[in-house]
Amino acid sequence: MAELEMTRGLSALTDLVDDVQRYFMLELEGGIAAHRGRPESWAFVGMETAVALEQLEFALGCLGGMRSPLLVDCGAGLGFIGMLARGLGFRPVGIEISPRYVELAGKLLPWAGVAEGDVLEYGSYGEADVIFYYGPFKDEALQERFELKVERDAKPGAVIVANRKVSDAWRASPGFELLRDGGAGSWIFRKC
Ligand SMILES: C[S@@+](CC[C@H](N)C(=O)[O-])C[C@H]1O[C@@H](n2cnc3c(N)ncnc32)[C@H](O)[C@@H]1O
């Protein structure tokens, strides 16, 4: 009974966060869209909160009880992933190309650690215990370039939570271990 109430409570909370994310998506860009002036990149579209939360919990469970693991959210938007990750015990860092989003994230969710930067230029993937992304490129060639950089730079043992992934060379490589196929371009895998 108590468990059922907890589940209902969590579901109400994740629905609420989804509504807030949808509000910002519509206010900022009018819906699912590319950035104006940056057609290669998706603008802010939040992931479904319950799905993101479950992926983060799964990734945490793959780290063998590590304390305060570092999570890098690539294309962090307003910081919702960092906020969820922090609640689970991660140290979140978010990389975001839009100065406007970075400013909003700093006011809305300052603990999410969102800072301005380009995921194609970021030089510290090798420090992350978990690397998370949802997109961020509309342009598939750039998306692939970004994914390959992450896979090259990640340290052994790092867990990569990939959503809207386009490249699959990693699957044929002994350098990576599949942890979970989430379907529809979502994968969780580890660098060996
Ligand atoms: C689909 S949203 C995902 C937001 C967040 N990760 C989430 O799951 O809720 C993609 C985000 O990537 C950002 N982005 C796009 N291109 C980028 C780039 N080259 N470097 C950093 N961020 C980028 C966009 O501004 C947008 O906030």
The ligand as a Gaussian input file, in Angstrom:
#p B3LYP/6-31G(d) Opt

LIG

0 1
 C       17.473000      17.806000     -26.896000
 S       18.126000      19.048000     -25.799000
 C       18.592000      18.033000     -24.410000
 C       18.637000      18.782000     -23.087000
 C       19.019000      17.946000     -21.873000
 N       20.227000      17.181000     -22.075000
 C       17.896000      16.992000     -21.519000
 O       18.001000      15.807000     -21.847000
 O       16.910000      17.437000     -20.918000
 C       19.684000      19.347000     -26.629000
 C       20.498000      20.464000     -25.987000
 O       21.810000      20.454000     -26.586000
 C       22.254000      21.791000     -26.730000
 N       23.288000      21.817000     -27.773000
 C       23.112000      21.684000     -29.103000
 N       24.304000      21.733000     -29.741000
 C       25.252000      21.876000     -28.778000
 C       26.675000      21.964000     -28.804000
 N       27.371000      21.935000     -29.954000
 N       27.331000      22.054000     -27.627000
 C       26.646000      22.130000     -26.446000
 N       25.296000      22.060000     -26.370000
 C       24.602000      21.920000     -27.523000
 C       20.988000      22.542000     -27.096000
 O       21.099000      23.928000     -26.880000
 C       19.960000      21.857000     -26.194000
 O       19.883000      22.507000     -24.953000

